[in-house]
Amino acid sequence: MKQICLAFLFTIFLSSCNVSPVTTSSDYDEFADFRLLRSFKWYEREQNPPGVDDLLHRRITRNIEKELKFDGYHPAQEGEPVHFLVNYVVVAKEKQEIRSVTTYSGYSPYYYGRHHYPSYHASNVELRNYRKGTIFIDILSAKTKKLIWRGVGTRRIPSNMDRLRRNEVVKEVVEEVMKNFPPNPKDKPIKQE
């Protein structure tokens, strides 16, 4: 019986470790025919979105393209029709988190019924500052330039990240958001071998 309980607890522990820190959502135009989408191009703009330097821009675009190519989409070649445009926006906000921590010290020798009551406890309130980042990935119709799909991913931004950790965080967020595109997985193009 002990082995079964330990195996069960270990399984719960492993499954809780695999929970993604990224919160995602998506929305789309129900009248858009996602089965017709094959080739894409980046939405043209004069500069990077506000708050995005060249390094972050390259990380984001590289990861979005990787996810699109993995699903069978391809960048439009010269003279080839463009089916959809890709765009993104990043927003980072400072947030505060309030946590109440209660500590107990020992148990009272007095009890009522079957319950022991702590003899001492102290409550502390902690205030923590952190940054939360949100990426909006947009798919627009190349013909009408109207939004047909939007994926949103939000994640707490770790402090003091090095280059490798930045790459991992961007990759993780983009992967989680792009899992929702297209809305129906059956609408993905057939991959060419």
C-alpha positions, 0 to 999 in steps of 0.5 A, a space after each residue: 500500500 505504501 508503494 502505491 501511495 508513493 507512486 501516486 505522490 511521485 506522479 502528481 509531483 512530476 505532472 505539477 513540474 510540467 505545468 507551463 508558466 505561460 497563460 494563453 488565449 486566442 480568438 479568431 474570425 469564424 468566417 475565415 477559411 484557415 484551410 486556404 492559408 499556406 504562405 506568409 509574409 511579415 507585416 511591414 512596419 518602419 520600426 520594431 514595436 515599442 519596447 522591443 530592441 533588435 535582439 528581442 525582435 530577432 528572437 521573436 520572429 525566428 521562433 514564430 517562423 519556426 513554429 509556422 514552418 513546423 506546421 507546414 506554412 512557408 515564407 512567400 517566395 518572390 512572385 508567389 501569392 501571399 496568403 497571410 501576414 504575421 505581426 506581433 506586439 509585446 507589452 511588459 508591466 510592473 506588478 506587485 504581489 502580496 503574500 501573507 505568510 503564517 508561521 506556527 511554533 509547536 502545539 499546545 498540550 491542551 486540546 478539544 476533542 481530537 484537535 490540537 491547536 497551535 500555541 503560537 503563530 505569527 503572520 507576515 505580509 510580504 510585498 514582491 515586485 515583478 514584471 509580467 510580459 504579454 505577447 500578442 501574435 496576429 495573423 492578418 488576411 493578406 488580401 484585406 489586411 484584417 485580423 483573422 487570428 490573435 494569440 496571446 501569451 502572458 508570463 512572469 519575466 524572470 529577473 537577471 536573465 542571461 542570453 540563453 535564458 532569454 532564448 528559452 523564455 521567448 521560445 517557450 512563450 511563442 510555442 505555447 501561443 502558436 499551439 492554438 493556430 490554426 483554431 482547428 488543427 485539421 486546417 494545417 497544411 500538409 507538410 511537404 517531405 
